[in-house]
């Protein structure tokens, strides 16, 4: 019974990939219509020997589909796949090295409404086509801004990225604090004060007043 389900999943993946390629090629067509523009597509999946190029009908497991585009103003790529079946567009000025996600550009110029929201776990054709069309429309709307970004726009993107990084690191620290504090509390109840000291000293800068008191007590009795 497993083989038929696997075959059905493979056929559905292949159909989604073909739909993405057709939608992206059509939607991004106006952006790459000039003689100096170009559009290239690539389908890959995870194989035993790494990530390799493959035909849509032969995809198995995680796949990655890429539509690369470039014109005299902007260049970048739209992708679909990975574990979350996410559609994403990354681009920047053709005459420049800045490369950011489409939504980052939109946020930086106060136009987040331009970019389709919730672009992960895309498993239906209607939703896939709507997201691709929305992203292509957003690129067209933002093309002039992206082609010649002001320093202020780049600074806003970088500042937003730094906030995200800082918030992520803070969440990691909080998670580590909770994990270690829970282990220390368990050791304290067991009167294993040496372990309490070892655990809490590793996160001493993050301790609450009550945890500091616990560490002080454990040091005296270890």
SULJO-V616084 format. One record per pair of residues at least 4 apart in sequence whose C-alpha atoms are under 6 Angstrom apart, sorted by the first residue. I is the first residue (numbers start at 1). GAP is how many residues later the second one is. Records with the same first field share a line. If there is no record, write none. Layout:
I=GAP, GAP
This chain:
14=42, 43
19=4
20=4
21=4
23=4, 106
24=4
25=4
27=106, 109
28=108
32=5, 6, 39
37=33, 34
38=31, 32
39=29, 30
40=27, 28
41=25, 26
42=23, 24
43=10, 11, 21, 22
44=8, 9, 10, 19, 20
45=6, 7, 17, 18, 19
46=4, 5, 16
47=4
62=20
63=18, 19
64=16, 17, 18
65=14, 15
66=12, 13
67=10, 11
68=8, 9
69=6, 7, 8
70=4, 5
73=20, 21, 74
74=18, 19, 20, 73
75=16, 17, 19
76=14, 15
77=12, 13
78=10, 11
79=8, 9
80=6, 7
81=4, 5
84=36, 37
85=35, 36, 37
86=33, 34, 35
87=32
89=12, 13
90=10, 11, 12
91=8, 9
92=6, 7, 54
93=53, 54
103=12
106=5, 6
107=4, 5
108=45, 48, 49
114=24
115=20, 23
116=15, 18
139=4
143=4
145=4
155=4
177=4
184=4, 12
187=5, 9
188=4
193=25, 29
194=28
197=4, 18
200=4
207=4, 5
218=4
